Amino acid sequence: MARRIPFKKEKLEEKIRYEANEFLRREISDHRLELTTISRVELNSDSTSAKVFWDTYDPSKKSEALKAFTPALAGKFRSYLAAKLTSRVIPLISIHYDATFEAEAEIDGLLSKEKFNSSSNSGNEE
């Protein structure tokens, strides 16, 4: 059975995700990050570090956005977050690309291909 994530942790992850998106929209003027969004945040058990996952709406801009997400940007975001959060500990931020949507698209493609293959094979048997 899966362990339940404590409500406080979920709430803090959502708050960090919201603030990260606000940070990208209001504080960063880098054109490479225009169509970028923060998709999810994962805190460790004691909330001292956070993995911030991003994705872009325009796949052709992925490599440009990847260059823009530097450790310096993570440090700026942590400083921004310190002003926005009321918690005692501000987590260390690490930024990661979120390949979830690409994996979902690949799985959907495989499933529809399999569905097409199975329907065309059943039509040949008659």
N, C-alpha and C positions, 0 to 999 in steps of 0.2 A: 504494500500500500504506500502511496506517495505521501511524503511528509508535507504537512500544511505549512505554508510560509506565513509567519506572523503578520497580522494586519498592519502593525506599525512599519514593518519593513516594506510591505507592498506600497503603503502610502508614501513613504520616503522615496522609493524608486520612481513612483509616478510624479512626485514633486520635482525630482531631479530631471526627469525626462521633459517635463513641462518647461522648467527653467533653462534647460539646454537648448530647446527649440527657440525660446525667447532670446537667449543669448545669440544664437545664430542669426536671427532676424533683425535684432535691434543693435547689437554691439559689434558685429563683424561686417565689414564692408568688402570682403573678398568675393569677387564675382564668381569664383570657382565653386562657391558654396551656395549659390542662389537657389538651386533646386534640390537641396539636401535637407533631409529631415532626420531627427533622432527617433529611431524606431522602438528602442527598449533600453532599459538600464537594469543591470544586475549588481546588487550589493552583496558583499561577502557577509558572513554570519555576524560579525561585530560592527558592521557598517563603516569600516575604516578604509575600504577601497571599493570603487565602483567601476564596472565595465560599461561604457557608454557605446551603444551600437548605432551606426548610422547607415542610411541608404539614400540613393538619389532617384528622383523621378525620371531623370534623363540618363539612360545607361551609357550614352556616349561621353558624358561628363564624369564618369566614375574615376578615370585615371587623374583628371585634374583635381577633383575633390580629394582624392587620396593624398596628393602632394600638399594640399592645404591643411590637412589634419596633422599637425606637428605636435611634439611634446610642449612646445611653447603655448600653443592654443589650449592644450589641456590645462596648463598652469593658469592661463588667463581665465578659463572657465571656472576653475576651482576658486580663484579670488572673487569672481562674480557670484559664485554660489555661496561663499562665506557671508556676503552681504544679504543674501536672500533667505537663507535658512536660519532657523532658530535653534538648531541642534548644537550641542557642545562640540561634537567632532565633525569636521568636514572631510569627507572621504577623498583619498587620492584618486585621481581620474585617469583611466586609460581608455583610449578611443579605438574602436574596432569596427571593421566593415561588417555589415549584417547581410549574409548571403541567403537568408531565409527565403526571400521572395524568388530568387533565382532557382533555388532548390525546389520550391513549390511549382514553379513553371515547368521545370524539367520533369518532375513527377507527373504533372497533369498531361504533358506531352506524351510521356510513355504510356500512361493509362489510356488516353484517347487513341493512341496508335494500336495498343493491344485490343481495345474495344473494336476498332475498325477491322483489325485482322481477324478477330473471332467472329464478327458478324459477316465478313466476306467468306470465311471458311464454312460457316453454317449454311450460307446460300448456295454453295457449290455441292453440298451433299444431297440436295433434293433431286 
